[in-house]
Amino acid sequence: MNACRNAIVLALALSGGAPGLSAAAGADVERRGWGDPCRPGDAERSAAIHELYERRDQAPVWLTRDGKTPAGWHLVRLLRTADDGVMTDCLAQALGEPGGRYSRGALDVMLTDAWLELRARHGDSDADVGDHLAALLPGGRDRRQRELDRLAVSADGSDQAPSADAGARMAAALQRYRRIAAQGGWPEVGAGPPLRAGDRDSRVPALRERLAATGDLENGVRKSDGNRYGDRLVKAVTVFQQRHGLEPDGVVGAATRQALDVPADQRVARMEINLRRIEAKAIDGEEPVVRVNIPDFRVTLHDKGRITFSTRAIVGRPGNPTPQLQGRITALTLNPPWNVPRTVLREDLAQRFAEDDDYARRHGFHAANSDRPLDAFDWNGTPSVAVRQKPGPSNALGRIKFEMPNRRAIYLHDTPSRHLFESRERAFSAGCVRVEEPMELAARLTGVDAERLDEMARGGDTRTIGLGWRIPVQLVYFTTWVDPDGRVQFRPDIYGWDDADRGPSA
């Protein structure tokens, strides 16, 4: 079977049956051999890549029918920051133009060629091509991931590098949890009174084994520890609580016990759902990205894959959920007026206006399309009048709004209700996202000092600040993920979207 025919078989493996190798790409493969058409020919490398796919029975290494494997995501991310010449023009074109000149089969081969180039520059210089390809053979997934992690450290030039990208970290954790589930999972702690430091309880051995299973308890189980809930276990419970968004008080109360007793197979199912979400929302570009993780009630700023800023957020109530969407921040508005949504007017403000004739005046509300005062309308019937709130201390948007055009009218903003950020579960809004430190976020996006922005807002006038560029924003729904330190995080499914495996998107 010649190289061109093998590449077509590989394309079929990726497409599920429909030929995926264009005539031009097929000619390239036949003329160039197995590798990257833009790289100078190397007979030894071409033969080794050919043999690799023969031994894989033409199964792809880096791609699936629907996208990339976790290792594929990680490799592409490394390539985008690699030395000149590692990412060729052909590979960049294949990655940037799906369905273009190069088939997905040809792309997989080019990624393998790029893997060899990376290994040659940052790997073991004494190893031959076959050694570099050994991690790509069937059954070499763990070795492949270790090599990718080492390449990330070497290419980054630092002592520490994120343990692969978010998708690769999650995929590795999912494999670990699958093994735990396959081995019978972990024991239930069981119902009973709260466990506090120093208590003795018959449930302690089960608690100890449960925490050891997921690595929260360092150095595993010690049978000699008996039934005492000692300092070592308290520390492990605190780590578990932090990973699950619970109050990290070290007390095994009802909420902590319920989280401990979720079966391993249920955790696996949640992780599988969220791995798909994470891979679909990969952050692998050069420009900064603002991300809101709805179930985590947090806003983060990502710069070249690293979190450079993080602050608490308030998101929509279950009855008014914040949707998953992608958009771009186009401008900032200081002291913004608030155009009250009809749902908020109907479900909340109408009753306040009806019960208190002076409520609208005290809080700066007025009719946007009428000269009549709001107390002249019959609010028992919710009249058809557009209502706006003037800028000021009680304005619902606070001192700053992040303009983000989208069909759902969802955006990020400040809030005068600062006390709500102290709650652990912060689903209080009508759908938009309230940011605890909005001026600091704005400062990082504009380069203007936060104190200067505060000073500009202090005058009270509405003022729009153009950014000069459109900043990407992602509103995502990750109820489980792996943080850059390798800790598996879980959060409550506040909207029930994990069960439905879907949610409103825009």
N, C-alpha and C positions, 0 to 999 in steps of 0.2 A: 504494500500500500504506500503510494508516494506521499510527500509532505502536503501537497494541496488537498488530496483526498482525506488525509488525516485531519486537516484543519476543518474540512467540511463536516466530518463526523463530530468534531468538537463543537462546531456551531450548532449542529442538530441537538447535541446534548443540552445546550443552553436554551434553545428555542422550543424544545419539546416536540420537534418533528419537522418544522418548516425550515428549509435551508436558510441559513443566516449569513453566509459568506458571499459577498458580492463578487462579480466577475473580476473587478479591478483588484479587490483584496486577495482573491484566489491567485491571480497572476503574481501579485507581490510576494505571497508566501512561496509559490513555486520557484520564483526567480531568486528570492533572498534566502529561502530555507526557513527554519524554525527560529523566529526571533523578531526583532523590531526592524521594519523596512528602512528606518532612518539611521540605523546604526551600521557601521562598517561590518562587512561579512566576517564571520568567525566560524569556520567549519566545526571546530571542537564544541563550541557553545551550541550551535544549531543541532548537532547530533545528540548532545546531552539533553536538550529540551525535548527533542523528538522522542528520545527514549523515555523521558519522564512521563509524557502523555501516553505513550504506549503502555507503560506500567500502571498508569491510572485508568486504562481502558478508555481513553479520550475524555474522562471526566474533567471538568474545569477545576482550577485551583482556587481562583479568587472571586468568581462570579456565580450567581444563581440565576434562575430564570427571571426573577423579579428584581434583582439588584446585585449587591455585593455581599460576600460572606463577611463576618466580623474582621477576619484577617485582611480581606480585600479593602475594607474601609480604612483600616490602620495603614496598610501599605500605601494607598493613594494619598493619605494625609502626609506620610513621610516623604513621598515623591514631590509633593507640592512645595516642600521647604528644603529639598535636597540640593546638592551642589549642581552647578551648571553641567549639562550633558547627561545627567541621569534621566530627567524627564525630556524625552525627545519631542520634536514637533509632531511626529506621527502619533505618539502616545497621547499628547495633549489634545490632538484633534479627535482621536478615538474616544477619549473621556468626555470631551466637550460637545460632541455631536453624535449622540446615540442614534443608531439607525442610519448613519452617514456612510462614508466610504468603507469603513472597517466594521466587520461583523463583531459580535460579542465573542465569538470564538477567537478571532484574530486579536481582540483586545486582551483576552485572558493570556494568550501567548506573549503579547508585548509586556504585560505586567510581570510575567515570569522572567522575561529578559531583563526588565528593570530591577527585579529582586536580585538577580545576579550582579548587576552593575552596582547596586547598593552594597551587597556583601563584599564585592571586590574592593570597594573604597573604604568601608567601615568595618568589615568583618575580619575573619582570620586570613591573613595574606598568604599563609602557607597552604591553605586548603585548595583543592582543585575544584573544577566546576561541579563534578559529581557530588562532592561533599556539600557544596552550597545548595544543591538541589535536593539533598537527602531529606530535609525537613518538609519538603512538598510532597513526598510520597504518601500513599494511603497510610493512615495511622500516625502520621507525624504532626497532628494538630498542636499538641502541647509544646513540642520542640519548636514548631513554627512560631508560636506566640512568644516563647522565650527569646527567639532570635529577633523578632520584631521589637520587643522591649529593649533588647540590647542595642539594636540599631537606632532606636529613638534616643537613647542616652548618648550614644556615640555621635550621632548627627547633630544633636542639640548642643553638645559640648559641655554639658553640665553634669553634676553628680547625681541629679535627680531628674527624671522625666516622667510625665504621666504614664501610668501603666496602660499603654495603648490608648485609643480614643474611647469615647463613651460607649459606643456599640461593642467594641472588642472587650472592654472591661465587663460589660453586662453579659456578653455571651460566655465569657470564662466563668463568671459567677453562676450563671444558669446551669452550666455543666456540673459545677460543684453541688448545687442544690438538687439537681437531678440524681446525682450519685447518692446523696443523703436520703432522698425519697425512695430510691430503689433498694436501699439497705434497711428500709422500715421506718425512716423518719426519726423523730425524736419523741421522748415521752411527754405526756401531759403533766403539768404541774398540779392541776386540779383546784377545785373551789376550796375556799376557807378564808379565815381572817387575814388581813394584811400582814405581810412579813416585814419586820423592821430589824435594823442592825442589832445583833445579839440574841434574837429570838431563836428558840429551838422548835422545830416542827418536822413532822414525818414527811413533809413534801420536799424538804431541802435536798435530799439525794437526787430526786427527779429534776429539780431546778438546776442542780449542778450539772447533770448530764445534758439537760436541754441547752444550757449556755455553752457547754463544751462543743456541742454538735456544730454550732455556727461560728465558733471561734471567739465568742465574746469573753469566755473564761480562758485566760492565758494558762498555758501549761496543762490543760486538760483536767480530768477528774482525779481527785485524790480520795480514795475510799476512807482514809483515816479522818477526814474532816467531819464525819458523822452528820448529825441533824442540826448543827448550829449554823445560823445565818450570819457568818462572819464577814470581816472586812473585805476579804478577797472576793466573795460572792457579791457583796454590795457594789464593789467597783465594777464587776462584770454586768450586773443588772443596770447600773448607770449607763454603761456603754450601750447595752441593748436598748435602753430607753431613748438615748440620743439617736440611735439608728432608726427608730420607729416614730420619731416626732412626739414623744411623750415627755412629761415633766421628769427631768433627770434627777429625781430625789432619792433613788436607791431603795424606795419602798415598793414592794410587790403588792400593789393594790389591784382593784378590779380591772382597770384598763390595761395595766402591764401584764397581768395574768392572762387576760383574753388574747393579747398579742403573742405571748409566749406559747399559747395553746393552739394557735392556728396551725393546722397540719402542714407538713412539708410539701405534699402534693399541691395544696392550694397556693402556697408561696410560689411553687414552680409555675403554675398556671398564670399567676399575675405577672411573673417575670417574662414569660413568653409573650404575653400581650404587650408589655412595655418595651421589650426588645424591638418589636416591630415599629413602635412609635419612635423610639430613640434613633433607629437606623433611618427612618423617614425624615428626621429633623436633625441630621448631622450638621455640626458647625465645623466646616473644614475650609472656609475661605480666609482671605487675608484681612477683611474689614471687620471691625468690632461688631458684635451682635448683642442686643438687649434681649434677655430671655425672662419670661415669667413662667415659673412652674406652678400651676394653679393649686394642686393638692399640697404643695410645700409652702404656699403662702409667701413666696420669696421672688424678688427681682434680682437678677445677676447680670453683670456685664462681662462678656467674653471677648478677649483680645488674643487672636492667634491660638485659639483653643484653650486658653487659660482664663480662669475666673479672676478678674482684677477688681471687682466691686460686688458687694452683696448686701441687700437690705430687705427688711420685712415688707410684706405686701398684704393688702386686704382685697379679696376677690368677691365674686358674686355669690349671693345666697343660692341654695339649691333651687329655689323657685325662680331665680334670675341668674342662671349660671354664666360665668365668663366663658365665652366660646374659645375653642382652639382656632387660632388663625395666624397668618404671617402677614406682616405689613412693614411699613417704614416710617420712622419719625421724620417729618419734613420741616418742623419748626417748633419753637417753644413760645408759649404765650404767658407772659407775666400778668397777674391779676385778671384772670379770664372771667368773663360773665358766664353764667350757666344757663343754657337752654334746657329747661326741664323736660325730660322725656314724658310722653303721654302716660306710660305705665306708672311712673313715679307719681305723676299728678293724680292719676285715678286712684291708685292704691294707697297713697300716703298723704300728700299735701292737701287734696280736696277736703278731707275730713278735718285737717288742722285749720284750713281757711273757714270752714263752716262753723267750727266750734269757737274760734277766736277771731273776731273782726280785725284785730290789730296785728295778728301774726304776720301777715304778708309785709306790712310796713316795717315792723321791727327787724325782719330778716332780709329785707331788700328785694322782695319779689314784686314784679309788676307785669302787666300785660304787654307782650311783645308787639302785638298788632292792634292795639286799641289804647285810647287815651283814658278810658274809664278805670278807676281804681278797682283792685281785685275784690274789695268788700262790696262792690256794687253787683257782683255776679251771684247767682244762686248755686252755691257749691254742693248743695245736696244732690244735684243732678249732674255734676261735673260738666260744665259748659264747654263748648268748643272754643277755647281761647288758648293761645300759645303763651306760656309763662316763662319769664326769664328772671334770673337772680343777679343783681348787681355785684361787682367785685366788692369784697369787704371781709371783715373778720369771720362772719358766719357763712360765707360763700362755700358751697359744697365742694368746689374744686380747689379751694385753698389758694395759695399764692402762684401756682404754676400748673400749666397743662402741657402735656407732650402731644402735639398735633400728629395724628396718625390716621389719615383718611382710609376708611373702609366702609363697606355697605352696612355693617352692624353698628356703626357709630360707637365703637369701643376705643378707649384711649387710656393712657396713664395720667395720673394727676396727684396733686397734693390733697390734704384734707385737714379741716380744723378739728376733727375728732381724734386727737392724738392718743387718747387713752385706749382706743380699740386695738392698737398694735400690741398691747400687753397680753392679749388673749393668745392662747396657743393655736386654736383653730379660728381663723379670721375670714370667715365667709359672711360678710355683712353688707356688701354693696349691691347695687342694682345691675351689676354686670361689668362696669369699668374697674380698673385696677388702681387702688390708692397706694402710694409709695411713701414709706416712712421717711426716707432721706431724699426727697426729690431734688433739692438744690445741689446736693453732692453728685447725684446722678447727672444732672444737667451740666454741672461743671466739668465732669469727665467727658461729656459729649461735645461741649463747646470750646473747652480750653479756657473759659472764663472762670475766675476764682469764685467759689461758692459764696464767700462774704460779699463779693461785688454783686452777684446776682441778688442776694438778700437786700443789699442797699438799693438796687434798681427797683425791686418790688416794693420797697418800703414807701415809695411815693404814692402808691395806690392807683396810678394810671395803668390802663391796659396797654401792653406793649408786646409786639411780636418780634422774636429774634430768629432770623433765618440761619440755617446751619451750613449752607453751602454744599451739603451732601445729604443723601437720604439714608438714614441709619436703620439697618434691618432690625426687626422686632419679631420674636417668636412667642406666642402664647401657647404653651404646651401642657399636656396632662400626663405627667409621669408619676405614677403612684409607687414605683420602685425604680431604682437606678443604682449605679455604683459610683461613689464619689472619687475624686482624684487620688485620695489616700487608700483606695481599695476597699472601702467599707460599703456593704450593701445597705441601701437606705429603703425603707418602706414608709408609706404614708396612707392614711385612710382614703378610701374611694368616695370622696365627699359627694359626688354627683351620681354614683352608681354606673359610671361609664365603663368600668372594667367588666362588669357583669354583662353589659350590652355590647362591649368591645367596639364601641363607637361613641361619638359625641358630636354636638353641633360644630361644624367647621365652616370657615369662611376663607 
